[in-house]
């Protein structure tokens, strides 16, 4: 009967065991309910409802940005089976808004400063993130501050000024190397040590870009010719003449083996001296002034000591110093100054002192006259010296012509005292040079530089 209680009848087996009898439902309704219950007890693996948390992936057009660059971050939300879920709202955040800012609702961001930031998308208890690197702006210019001529055996420390396109100065790591370690080597704190004369490239690597400066190592040079012994050195910094040309004055010591005359002079090729009035200094001592003798072409100044002893003593004072500063007046121009690195002179001076042992007054010249004119034979000695060294850099045609004109005027116009001699020897430090980036710089190892025939460079 419908709605009646269904009670199974039971019977006992011969062995006393009970078994369920067959069910006798009054209608099919009870069967359906049974099947539904049975279905509810089926294996849960057949369920279509996800049970795990969703996963969130953050996407962008790239993980590296430039400062000021805009970017749109997007999120993909998937269930635990990997199915993409549509229209799931996420909230955006950044680990450092000073590096990358992001709008919480839209995911639109912008690179604000160089560095690394994490961009995160969150929904409910789930989140995902990506790492974004904002690259620093490229270096626009590099300036190297220091001297670009280094005496062999000495070191020079350099300062680097790095600037962006907007003029801001930055301080990024610099890797220092040289193109030829047999000529000079560089430490990572910007100190360059010179080993032998020659030219080399100082290479500054910043953010993967090589910035290059060409530097020169120089030293004392000794030679002999036409009965003379010479030793000389170029100035450490160039001097610009009235024609805008940079020239290197030379400090020269000479001995006429036959005449016995000992000379000291400063070669000023490319200049026309205005007078013999000069100033000089030894290291950091007080500046001294004197009247030196002008050469016949007004491009050399001779030390006017009346005897070999005077000039030898002056040479010995220079040999005892590390730096000899020298200033002079240029005809119809301003005063000029430079300095010479003179360490290591003494061994080069010894043969000259031995070749000119006399300390006497120069023959045929009174002490008073020797203070006003260059030493007898000085021009011949100077010409002999110029013949022993490499040919100097020639001035332009215009500068050469103007030099001749100035020399002609200088012969007939007494300009003594018209030009001021500098009270201090300037310019000295610092000197600056803008560097240029180089796509490729040849670097030679020390072993390569020392291979036979591999050395190059002048005095």
TORDO-801027 format. One record per atom (N, C-alpha, C): residue in three letters; x, y, z. Coordinates in pm, whole numbers, plus 50000, padded with zeros to 5 digits. Each point is the difference from the previous one (the first is absolute). Example, Ala and Ser with C-alpha at 12.3 -4.5 7.8 and 13.67 -1.06 7.14 Angstrom:
2
ALA513194943150780
ALA499115011950000
ALA500905012050000
SER499655010549928
SER500825011950006
SER499235010950073
This chain:
459
UNK500854988250000
UNK499155011850000
UNK500875012150000
UNK499555010849933
UNK500825012049995
UNK500015006450135
UNK501235003950039
UNK500175006650128
UNK500164990450114
UNK499854987149976
UNK500204990250108
UNK501484997250019
UNK500324995150109
UNK501414996950033
UNK500374987149934
UNK501185000349945
UNK500484987949931
UNK500844992350098
UNK499604987850026
UNK500744991850095
UNK500404987149931
UNK501304997949988
UNK500434987549939
UNK499674988250092
UNK499564988649945
UNK499794987850078
UNK501324992650008
UNK500234993450100
UNK501264993050022
UNK499754985350020
UNK501004992449966
UNK499974985750028
UNK501374995350040
UNK500034989450068
UNK501264994350046
UNK500394988349911
UNK501274999249977
UNK500524988549928
UNK500124988450095
UNK500314989549940
UNK500184988350083
UNK501135001950099
UNK500935008349969
UNK501145002050089
UNK499735011450098
UNK498835005849997
UNK499635010350097
UNK500335013949952
UNK500425001949876
UNK500345013249949
UNK498785006749942
UNK500025014150011
UNK498905007549946
UNK500395006749872
UNK499105000149904
UNK500245006749873
UNK498865009449973
UNK500335010849933
UNK498945009349961
UNK499134993549894
UNK498775001850016
UNK499114995149897
UNK499905010449891
UNK499454996449891
UNK499805009349890
UNK499045010950042
UNK500335012449955
UNK499115011150032
UNK498764999249914
UNK498965003950057
UNK498744999849928
UNK499385013750010
UNK500485009649923
UNK499445013450007
UNK498615000249942
UNK499195008750056
UNK498645000649950
UNK499935007649870
UNK501005008849969
UNK499965007749874
UNK501425003049955
UNK500165006249879
UNK501315003549944
UNK500625012150066
UNK499285007550080
UNK500545012150063
UNK501164996550089
UNK499894989750076
UNK501074996150092
UNK501244996049925
UNK499884994749884
UNK501144995949918
UNK500785012149953
UNK499255009949957
UNK500665012349956
UNK500795006250113
UNK499485001550113
UNK500725005650116
UNK501254992250029
UNK499934987149989
UNK501164991750025
UNK501105002849900
UNK499615001749876
UNK501015002749898
UNK500675013550022
UNK499195009750042
UNK500585013150028
UNK500974999250114
UNK499674992650101
UNK500924998450114
UNK501254992949956
UNK499804989949918
UNK501174992849950
UNK500875009049916
UNK499355008549919
UNK500785009349920
UNK500795009650086
UNK499455004350112
UNK500715009050090
UNK501204993750062
UNK500094987449998
UNK501154993050059
UNK501054996449897
UNK499835005349877
UNK500974996749894
UNK501335006650027
UNK501114996649924
UNK501365005250014
UNK500025015149979
UNK500615007550095
UNK500055014649993
UNK500855005049885
UNK500874991849943
UNK500865004449891
UNK499235003749876
UNK498784996249993
UNK499205003449883
UNK499335013650013
UNK500265007550112
UNK499375013050021
UNK500575010449905
UNK499235010149955
UNK500455010949913
UNK500235012850076
UNK499825000250131
UNK500175012150081
UNK501445001050051
UNK500785011349968
UNK501385001250050
UNK500025001050151
UNK501014994050060
UNK500135000550146
UNK501215008050046
UNK501085001949912
UNK501215007150040
UNK499905015049974
UNK500965008350058
UNK499995014549977
UNK500455003349858
UNK499595011549947
UNK500445003849865
UNK501455004850001
UNK500625000249885
UNK501365005449985
UNK499935012349910
UNK500905009950031
UNK500005012649926
UNK501395002049939
UNK500035002749870
UNK501255003249931
UNK499945014649954
UNK501125007350019
UNK500075014049958
UNK500815000849871
UNK499465007049902
UNK500645001149870
UNK500225014649964
UNK501045002649920
UNK500275013449947
UNK500774998449871
UNK500165010849927
UNK500704999449871
UNK501484997150017
UNK500545002350119
UNK501404997150026
UNK500315002250147
UNK501094994250046
UNK500375001350142
UNK501055010850023
UNK500485006449894
UNK500975010950012
UNK499395012749942
UNK500085010950075
UNK499425012649959
UNK501035011150009
UNK499765010649924
UNK500775012250011
UNK499235009850087
UNK500725008750069
UNK499345009850085
UNK499045008449915
UNK498755001550052
UNK498985007549928
UNK499144991549908
UNK500384987649979
UNK499254991349909
UNK498724995150067
UNK498865000349928
UNK498724995050049
UNK499864985349965
UNK499234992850083
UNK499824985849978
UNK498624996150052
UNK499334990449934
UNK498704995050045
UNK500184985650044
UNK499834997650131
UNK500104986550053
UNK498644993249988
UNK499974987249968
UNK498784992149993
UNK500174987550086
UNK498834994550043
UNK500034988150087
UNK499204988949936
UNK500504987950011
UNK499274988149959
UNK499704991950126
UNK498704997250019
UNK499564992350116
UNK499534986349951
UNK500494989450057
UNK499664986349960
UNK499604992050124
UNK499104990549976
UNK499624991250111
UNK501054989150017
UNK499724990850092
UNK501014989950032
UNK500214990049888
UNK499085000049901
UNK500194991249885
UNK500625007349882
UNK500335013150019
UNK500645007749895
UNK499055007049907
UNK498724999350029
UNK499035006749915
UNK500035015150026
UNK500015008049893
UNK500035014550013
UNK498645005050044
UNK500015008050106
UNK498775005550054
UNK499845014349950
UNK498855002949946
UNK499755013149943
UNK499385009350104
UNK500225013149979
UNK499345010650077
UNK500254998850150
UNK501234996250035
UNK500374999750142
UNK500725013150033
UNK499495007550093
UNK500595012850036
UNK501254997950086
UNK501085007549972
UNK501224999450079
UNK500355014150046
UNK500805000850105
UNK500505012750053
UNK501515000249982
UNK500505011149946
UNK501435001049967
UNK500765007750108
UNK501274995950023
UNK500855006950096
UNK501464998849956
UNK500865008650054
UNK501444999949967
UNK500814999750128
UNK501154993849993
UNK500884999550118
UNK500735013250021
UNK500125008249896
UNK500725012750014
UNK499485009549892
UNK499145009450042
UNK499425009449905
UNK501015009949947
UNK501155001550067
UNK501035009149948
UNK500734993949881
UNK499854986849981
UNK500604993249886
UNK498954997649892
UNK498894993550037
UNK498874997949908
UNK498715002850075
UNK499205009249952
UNK498675002350058
UNK498974992749915
UNK498894995950063
UNK498964992949929
UNK498645004250056
UNK499005001949912
UNK498655003450043
UNK499324987450055
UNK499455000550124
UNK499464987950063
UNK498874993549920
UNK499175008149932
UNK498844994349932
UNK500294995549857
UNK500895007549930
UNK500184997549857
UNK501264992249964
UNK501025000150087
UNK501264993449966
UNK500885008149907
UNK499655012749978
UNK500835008849918
UNK501135005450087
UNK501244998449955
UNK501165004250080
UNK500955008849922
UNK500985005350072
UNK501025008449938
UNK501304998650076
UNK501134999249927
UNK501324999150062
UNK500415013750052
UNK500315000750129
UNK500325012950063
UNK501495001750029
UNK500694989450033
UNK501435000950033
UNK500674986649982
UNK501324999849983
UNK500674987449973
UNK500034991250125
UNK499914987049977
UNK499984990350108
UNK499124988349965
UNK499664991950101
UNK499184988049980
UNK498775000950091
UNK498834997149946
UNK498755000250077
UNK499174987749966
UNK499164995750096
UNK499074989049980
UNK498615005749977
UNK499364996049890
UNK498625004149971
UNK499104988150030
UNK498975002150084
UNK499174989150050
UNK498545002449965
UNK499334989349957
UNK498554999949977
UNK499384990750103
UNK498955004650072
UNK499374992150106
UNK498504998849974
UNK499454988450037
UNK498564997749991
UNK499634990050108
UNK499195004550094
UNK499674991350112
UNK501264996850078
UNK500244987350023
UNK501214995950070
UNK501134996449908
UNK499825001549869
UNK501034996249903
UNK500725012349948
UNK501264998149961
UNK500775011149942
UNK501094994549910
UNK500465008549911
UNK501134996749913
UNK500805012649974
UNK501274998649965
UNK500845011949980
UNK501054997449894
UNK500595010949952
UNK501144999149910
UNK501025010650039
UNK501264997349971
UNK501095009250031
UNK500265008949880
UNK500085012850025
UNK500225009749894
UNK501295007850031
UNK500875001149902
UNK501245007650014
UNK499915012849919
UNK500235011250066
UNK500065012749931
UNK501465003549979
UNK500385000949875
UNK501415002649966
UNK500355014550025
UNK501225002750044
UNK500425013950017
UNK500125006849865
UNK499805013149993
UNK500165007049872
UNK501444999349954
UNK500234999749869
UNK501374998649950
UNK500855012350030
UNK501284997650017
UNK500965010850020
UNK500135007749869
UNK499875013350008
UNK500105008449881
UNK501435004749976
UNK500725003350108
UNK501385004849982
UNK500844995950119
UNK501284997949974
UNK500984996550103
UNK501185009649987
UNK500385006150110
UNK501135009250003
UNK501084994350090
UNK501214999349948
UNK501154995250076
UNK500805012150047
UNK500255000750130
UNK500725011350059
UNK501374995250046
UNK501035006549949
UNK501374996450037
UNK500955004249890
UNK501244995750010
UNK501015003249900
UNK500084988749898
UNK500175003649874
UNK499964990149894
UNK501394996349949
UNK500995005150070
UNK501384995949975
UNK500604996050135
UNK500554988050005
UNK500524994650125
UNK501464996349980
UNK500825004050094
UNK501424996449990
UNK500184985450038
UNK500864993049926
UNK500274985950028
UNK500454998350145
UNK499454989950065
UNK500344997350139
UNK499115007250099
UNK499115008649953
UNK499125007450089
UNK498554995949979
UNK499145004450091
UNK498594996549996
UNK499165012749998
UNK498814998849943
UNK499065011149993
UNK498624994950038
UNK499365006950095
UNK498654996350039
UNK498995008449923
UNK498944993549954
UNK499005006749917
UNK498645000150068
UNK499255010249969
UNK498615001150043
UNK499114998849878
UNK498854993650017
UNK499064998149889
UNK498685006950034
UNK499525008249908
UNK498715006650015
UNK499054993949897
UNK498944993450049
UNK499014993649912
UNK498735008450001
UNK499515003549881
UNK498825008449990
UNK498944993549912
UNK498735002150040
UNK498884995549919
UNK499635010949900
UNK499044996949914
UNK499615009649897
UNK499445012850059
UNK499384999050120
UNK499435011950062
UNK501005007650086
UNK501274995949996
UNK501045007050075
UNK500244994750139
UNK499174990750045
UNK500214994450134
UNK501294991950004
UNK500745001450110
UNK501234992550021
UNK499674987350078
UNK500464988749950
UNK499754987150066
UNK501354993550031
UNK499944989950083
UNK501214992850041
UNK499764985049982
UNK500394995049886
UNK499834985849971
UNK501364993150001
UNK500004986850025
UNK501284992850006
UNK500795001449869
UNK501305001750014
UNK500905001649886
UNK501044988950005
UNK500214993449888
UNK501094990249988
UNK501125006549919
UNK501195000550060
UNK501155006949939
UNK500934989749937
UNK500365002049873
UNK501024991949934
UNK500805008949906
UNK501114994749949
UNK500805007049900
UNK500194990949880
UNK500265006049885
UNK500154992249877
UNK501354992949995
UNK500995004950072
UNK501344994249997
UNK500625000650139
UNK499914989050077
UNK500525000350137
UNK501515001050010
UNK500724998349888
UNK501455002050007
UNK500355014950005
UNK499085008549950
UNK500205014550005
UNK499445005750130
UNK498804995750037
UNK499375005050123
UNK498934990250044
UNK499784999650131
UNK498944991950058
UNK499115008850085
UNK498754995350021
UNK499035007750077
UNK499434991650111
UNK499875006050119
UNK499354993350111
UNK498515003449996
UNK499214992550078
UNK498565002049998
UNK499555012150081
UNK500945007050064
UNK499655012650066
UNK500455012049918
UNK500314997849872
UNK500285011149910
UNK501425005150002
UNK500964992150043
UNK501415004050001
UNK500714993149884
UNK500635008049914
UNK500734994649885
UNK501495001250027
UNK500714989149982
UNK501454999750022
UNK500704998249866
UNK500935009149971
UNK500724999849872
UNK501264991750013
UNK500294991949897
UNK501154991150004
UNK501085003649898
UNK499625003449880
UNK500985003349897
UNK499375010049903
UNK500825007649927
UNK499455010049907
UNK499154993649890
UNK498975007149961
UNK499124995549893
UNK498595005150022
UNK499154997749902
UNK498595003750010
UNK499174987750033
UNK498935002150076
UNK499094989050031
UNK498615005750019
UNK499034991050001
UNK498625004050023
UNK499584996050141
UNK499485009750072
UNK499404997350130
UNK498524997449976
UNK499524988350042
UNK498654995549968
UNK499174999650128
UNK498905007249999
UNK499075000350112
UNK498714993149956
UNK499704988750060
UNK498794992549964
UNK498905003250100
UNK498895005749950
UNK498885003950083
UNK498724994749935
UNK499264991850073
UNK498754994249948
UNK500224993049866
UNK501144993349985
UNK500264992549878
UNK500505008349883
UNK500205013050020
UNK500505008749894
UNK501445004250034
UNK500894999349902
UNK501405004050018
UNK500175014749962
UNK500525007950094
UNK500355014049974
UNK501525000850002
UNK500575006949899
UNK501434998849974
UNK500685013649999
UNK501175000650063
UNK500875011749994
UNK501394995449958
UNK500655007649913
UNK501374996949959
UNK500975007850086
UNK500904992950067
UNK500975006050091
UNK501414997149950
UNK500955007850050
UNK501404998749957
UNK500914998450122
UNK500904990749989
UNK501074998550100
UNK501285005649940
UNK500695008650075
UNK501235006349950
UNK501114998250104
UNK501225003049959
UNK501144998550092
UNK501175008149948
UNK501075000050075
UNK501235006649957
UNK500554993349875
UNK500565008049911
UNK500624994949878
UNK501425005249994
UNK500934991349970
UNK501415003949985
UNK500474996749860
UNK500835008849944
UNK500524997949864
UNK501295007849986
UNK500734997349893
UNK501205007749969
UNK500085002049849
UNK500645011249962
UNK500155002949859
UNK500775012949979
UNK500815000549895
UNK500795011749964
UNK500885004950114
UNK500554990750078
UNK500905003950108
UNK499315004550127
UNK498714997250014
UNK499265004050119
UNK499354987950066
UNK499825001150131
UNK499234990450077
UNK498755007150050
UNK498854993449991
UNK498755006350041
UNK499174990550084
UNK499205005950087
UNK498894992950064
UNK498865009950014
UNK498794995549978
UNK498865009350006
UNK498724992650036
UNK499005008050036
UNK498694994650031
UNK498955010149959
UNK498854995149953
UNK498895008749964
UNK499195003850124
UNK499285011149990
UNK499155004050111
UNK498854990150017
UNK499464999750121
UNK498914990550025
UNK498685005049942
UNK499805013149999
UNK498775005249941
UNK500355008749880
UNK499204999549894
UNK500255008449883
UNK499665014450030
UNK500575009049921
UNK499745014450011
UNK499475004849866
UNK498935007850004
UNK499425005149876
UNK500665013249961
UNK500485000949876
UNK500625012449955
UNK498945009649946
UNK500425011349953
UNK499075010549957
UNK499194995849877
UNK500414989449933
UNK499304995249881
UNK499034988850033
UNK499844997150131
UNK499074989550041
UNK500564986149990
UNK501314998849977
UNK500634986849991
UNK500554995950135
UNK499834987450035
UNK500584994850122
UNK501404994949971
UNK500965005050074
UNK501404995949982
UNK500554995050134
UNK501054992149991
UNK500644994650119
UNK501405006050015
UNK500195009850087
UNK501355005050026
UNK500904988750047
UNK501305001449978
UNK500964989750038
UNK501115006150085
UNK500304993350108
UNK501105003950088
UNK501234992249955
UNK501065007349960
UNK501154993649935
UNK501285003150078
UNK500844989750014
UNK501345001550055
UNK500984995249893
UNK501075007949978
UNK500954996349895
UNK501445002350043
UNK500894992749935
UNK501435001550023
UNK500714999849866
UNK500735010949970
UNK500855000149882
UNK501334993450035
UNK500204987949952
UNK501174992350042
UNK501295007249962
UNK500075006349884
UNK501225006949958
UNK500165013450070
UNK498925007750008
UNK500095013350061
UNK500004999450152
UNK499434989450056
UNK499914998950145
UNK498855008050060
UNK499155006149915
UNK498885008150051
UNK498864990950047
UNK499465003150115
UNK498844993050054
UNK498805009349987
UNK498874994949942
UNK498845008449971
UNK498764995150076
UNK499155009450032
UNK498644997150048
UNK499065009449925
UNK498994994649935
UNK499045008849933
UNK498614993549995
UNK499005008349971
UNK498644995349977
UNK499665003149855
UNK499724989449926
UNK499655001549859
UNK498525003549989
UNK499705011049933
UNK498635004949986
UNK499605000849853
UNK500334989849926
UNK499674999849858
UNK498505001849981
UNK499625009249911
UNK498615003349980
UNK499575012550073
UNK500905005750083
UNK499725012550072
UNK501015010749957
UNK499615012550019
UNK500925011349988
UNK500075006550137
UNK501144999350063
UNK500105005550135
UNK499945015349995
UNK499435005850106
UNK499855014550006
UNK501195006650069
UNK500654992550087
UNK501165005150073
UNK500694988150064
UNK501085002650066
UNK500694989150068
UNK499564998150144
UNK498995007650042
UNK499554999050139
UNK499194987150019
UNK500424992050097
UNK499344987150026
UNK499744998750150
UNK499114990850033
UNK499814995750138
UNK500104984950003
UNK500454994550114
UNK500124985550011
UNK499894996150146
UNK499764987350022
UNK499894994950137
UNK500454985650002
UNK500434995650119
UNK500424986250023
UNK499014993850098
UNK499254990149955
UNK498984993750083
UNK499075010750056
UNK499855000550132
UNK499085009550060
UNK500735011950063
UNK501225002349958
UNK500755011250055
UNK499495013249941
UNK500495011150054
UNK499605013149952
UNK500415002149854
UNK499185007649929
UNK500295003149860
UNK501135010249992
UNK500944997349909
UNK501145009049979
UNK499875006149861
UNK500635011349981
UNK499995006549869
UNK501435003249959
UNK500235001049871
UNK501345002949947
UNK499855004549856
UNK501085005249945
UNK500065003649859
UNK500874989749928
UNK499374992349911
UNK500744990149923
UNK500305005749862
UNK500934994049933
UNK500445004949870
UNK499124994349889
UNK499515008849910
UNK499174995549889
UNK500864994949886
UNK499524989849932
UNK500684995349880
UNK499805009849886
UNK500784998349897
UNK499955009449888
UNK498664999849927
UNK499264989150008
UNK498684999149937
UNK498885001750102
UNK500345003550122
UNK499035002650106
UNK499114988150031
UNK500534988049983
UNK499234988050033
UNK500774990950095
UNK500955005750072
UNK500754992550100
UNK500475009950106
UNK500024995350123
UNK500505008250112
UNK501134992350068
UNK501205006150000
UNK501184993850059
UNK500185004850144
UNK500364990750088
UNK500425004350134
UNK501265008449985
UNK500025012050062
UNK501085009449969
UNK501214999350093
UNK500144989550080
UNK501134999550093
UNK501325002849932
UNK500845008650060
UNK501245004149933
UNK501054989149990
UNK499884989650079
UNK500994989349996
UNK499294986549989
UNK500784990149961
UNK499474986450001
UNK499504996350140
UNK500705004850103
UNK499624996650136
UNK498615005250033
UNK499685012349957
UNK498665005350024
UNK498944990949939
UNK500224996149877
UNK499014992049932
UNK499964985650052
UNK501134994850040
UNK500014986750060
UNK499285000050135
UNK500195010450076
UNK499305000950129
UNK498495000849979
UNK499615007849897
UNK498575001149971
UNK499464986449956
UNK500774992849917
UNK499584986749957
UNK499894990650119
UNK500915001350096
UNK499954991550119
UNK498775003050085
UNK499605012750005
UNK498775003450072
UNK498794993449934
UNK499995000149868
UNK498904993449929
UNK500034985050027
UNK501194994149999
UNK500124985550021
UNK499564996050140
UNK500055009350093
UNK499584996950137
UNK498515001750023
UNK499285004349900
UNK498565002350013
UNK499224989049927
UNK498705000050021
UNK499114991249926
UNK499295007449888
UNK499795013250023
UNK499285007949901
UNK500655013749987
UNK500215004149876
UNK500585013049969
UNK498965008149923
UNK499495010550063
UNK499025008649935
UNK500685011249924
UNK499415004149887
UNK500665010049916
UNK498955008849934
UNK500165013550012
UNK499115009549936
UNK500765010349920
UNK499405004749890
UNK500675009649911
UNK498935008449932
UNK500425010649933
UNK499085008749926
UNK500124997449851
UNK498854999449932
UNK499974998349856
UNK499775013649935
UNK500675002349889
UNK499925012949929
UNK498585002949956
UNK499515012150034
UNK498655004449966
UNK498934990250047
UNK500254993850113
UNK499044990550056
UNK500175000050152
UNK499274991350066
UNK500064999450145
UNK501144991150045
UNK500204999850131
UNK501054991750057
UNK499604985349991
UNK500994991349988
UNK499784985649990
UNK500734993050113
UNK499524988150033
UNK500674992350105
UNK499784985249978
UNK500924992050050
UNK499904985649995
UNK500874994450112
UNK500134986950005
UNK500974994250094
UNK500544987049943
UNK501164996350053
UNK500724988049956
UNK500124990450117
UNK499734987249975
UNK500264989750099
UNK501464996049984
UNK500835003150100
UNK501454999049982
UNK500634989050085
UNK499204991750066
UNK500564988750075
UNK500814991149907
UNK501094994850049
UNK500844991049921
UNK500995007049910
UNK500195013250018
UNK500945007449913
UNK501454996350026
UNK500374997950125
UNK501424998950036
UNK500784989849918
UNK499524987849980
UNK500794990449918
UNK500215004949857
UNK499065007649945
UNK500155005349864
UNK500945012149999
UNK500115006750114
UNK500835012050009
UNK501474996550017
UNK500304988950061
UNK501394996450032
UNK500925000049878
UNK499624993949887
UNK500915000249884
UNK500285014149950
UNK499025009050012
UNK500215013849954
UNK500975007350093
UNK499864997950128
UNK500915006450096
UNK501424994849981
UNK500094987249971
UNK501344994449977
UNK500575004849867
UNK499145002249900
UNK500485004649870
UNK500405014649999
UNK499465007750093
UNK500345014250012
UNK500505002750143
UNK501224995750032
UNK500475000950139
UNK500345014250045
UNK500255009049905
UNK500425013650038
UNK498845007750062
UNK500325008050103
UNK499025008750063
UNK500285014749972
UNK500865002749900
UNK500485013649978
UNK498985008749929
UNK500305013450003
UNK499235009749925
UNK500154997049851
UNK498945001749924
UNK500064997149858
UNK500985009649933
UNK500784994549914
UNK501065007649934
UNK499455011949922
UNK500575011850024
UNK499645011949924
UNK498725006750044
UNK499464996250116
UNK498735005850044
UNK500165004850145
UNK499695012750020
UNK500035005050138
UNK498764995350074
UNK500055000450134
UNK498864995650079
UNK498795008749972
UNK500205012949985
UNK498865009049972
UNK499384997049864
UNK500874997749901
UNK499464997249867
UNK499244986849997
UNK500474990250076
UNK499354986949997
UNK498615000350058
UNK499695010350079
UNK498665001350055
UNK499025005649898
UNK500525005549891
UNK499115006449903
UNK499894992349869
UNK500984992349965
UNK499974992949872
UNK500134985050024
UNK499584992449901
UNK500124985650017
UNK501454995849989
UNK500364988550057
UNK501414995950002
UNK500574998749860
UNK501255003449983
UNK500654997849871
UNK499874985449958
UNK499634997849877
UNK499824986349953
UNK498664994150037
UNK499155007850070
UNK498714994650043
UNK499124996549883
UNK499975008649898
UNK499164997349884
UNK500474987449927
UNK501324998549987
UNK500534988149935
UNK499654987450079
UNK500075001150133
UNK499654988450083
UNK498534996649984
UNK499185010549997
UNK498574997649988
UNK499684993449866
UNK500605004849892
UNK499774994149869
UNK500484985749994
UNK501134997350066
UNK500514986450005
UNK499034991050075
UNK499445005450109
UNK499034992150077
UNK498754997249919
UNK499485010049931
UNK498794997849922
UNK500234989749890
UNK501214998949956
UNK500304990049898
UNK500084985950055
UNK500134998550132
UNK500124986650058
UNK498674993750034
UNK498955008150008
UNK498704994750042
UNK499074998549880
UNK498874993850023
UNK499014998349894
UNK499485013549957
UNK499595001249875
UNK499515012749947
UNK498795004550080
UNK499955012650041
UNK498865005050076
UNK498775001249911
UNK498845000950064
UNK498775002049924
UNK500025013949938
UNK499825000749871
UNK500125012849930
UNK498755008450021
UNK500165013250015
UNK498835008650010
UNK499295000749865
UNK498765004750001
UNK499285001749876
UNK500685010849916
UNK499655000749870
UNK500605009949912
UNK499745014050052
UNK498755002150046
UNK499665013250053
UNK500825003050125
UNK500074990350093
UNK500765002350123
UNK501475002049971
UNK500544992549902
UNK501415001549965
UNK500275014049946
UNK499115004849914
UNK500165013449946
UNK499915010650109
UNK499054998450091
UNK499865009750108
UNK501174999350096
UNK500564988250019
UNK501214998850082
UNK501135008149939
UNK500184998849870
UNK501065007749933
UNK499765014950012
UNK498745004449983
UNK499695014250013
UNK500285004950142
UNK499564992150098
UNK500215004050139
UNK501485000550034
UNK500744990549945
UNK501444999750026
UNK500675012449941
UNK499545004049881
UNK500575012049937
UNK499705012450082
UNK498765001250049
UNK499665011650083
UNK500764999850131
UNK500174988050051
UNK500694998850129
UNK501455004549990
UNK500584998749883
UNK501415003949983
UNK500185015150011
UNK498975007649963
UNK500175014449994
UNK499225007450108
UNK499124993050069
UNK499195006650104
UNK500444995050136
UNK500385009250084
UNK500394996250135
UNK498744999350085
UNK499544987950031
UNK498794998450080
UNK500324996050143
UNK501245002350039
UNK500394996450137
UNK499045006450100
UNK499374991950083
UNK499145005150106
UNK498575002749957
UNK499654998649872
UNK498645003049959
UNK499034988950037
UNK500514987950006
UNK499134988850035
UNK500224996350146
UNK498924996750067
UNK500124996050139
UNK500474985650009
UNK500904997450093
UNK500404986350029
UNK499084995050110
UNK499504987849992
UNK499034995450099
UNK500554999950141
UNK499185004350093
UNK500414999750139
UNK500024985850053
UNK499154991549942
UNK500004985950036
UNK500014991749872
UNK500504988050010
UNK500114991549881
UNK498684992849976
UNK499275004549900
UNK498704994449967
UNK499944997649849
UNK499204990949947
UNK499164990850076
UNK500764987650045
UNK499624994450113
UNK500654987950048
UNK499004988650007
UNK499085000350094
UNK499004989650015
UNK498655006350030
UNK498884993449971
UNK499944987649923
UNK499815002849852
UNK500234990049921
UNK499705000649858
UNK498874990149973
UNK499095003549911
UNK498864991449972
UNK499964996549851
UNK499474988249972
UNK499834995949862
UNK498744991749988
UNK499125004049906
UNK498814992149971
UNK500414987549926
UNK499464988650041
UNK500334987449936
UNK498924996349899
UNK500364991249908
UNK499064995249900
UNK499834985050017
UNK498744995149986
UNK499804985550011
UNK500584993049878
UNK500594988550021
UNK500604992449890
UNK499314986649989
UNK499554996249879
UNK499334987149985
UNK500924988350023
UNK501295001949971
UNK500954989050020
UNK501375005950028
UNK500634995250105
UNK501345004350036
UNK500894987850011
UNK501115000449930
UNK500934988750006
UNK500765000550131
UNK499894989350076
UNK500744998950125
UNK501104989649982
UNK501215003850036
UNK501124990749988
UNK500384995350139
UNK500254987050012
UNK500484994950126
UNK501475003950016
UNK500494998950123
UNK501415003450025
UNK500904990849919
UNK499624987349988
UNK500834990649924
UNK500065004149852
UNK498845004249945
UNK499995004449860
UNK500835012549981
UNK499915009350095
UNK500715012649988
UNK501514998150006
UNK500434989450066
UNK501444997750017
UNK500574990849895
UNK499174995449905
UNK500524991649893
UNK500985007849914
UNK501034993549948
UNK500985007049915
UNK499315007249884
UNK500355012649981
UNK499445007849892
UNK498665005950030
UNK499434997250120
UNK498665004950031
UNK500025013850061
UNK501135004450051
UNK500065013050066
UNK499925011249900
UNK499345010550040
UNK499935011949918
UNK499945011950091
UNK500235011849946
UNK499945012250082
UNK501275007949984
UNK499895013050022
UNK501175008649986
UNK500685002250131
UNK500835010650001
UNK500725003550121
UNK499075006450096
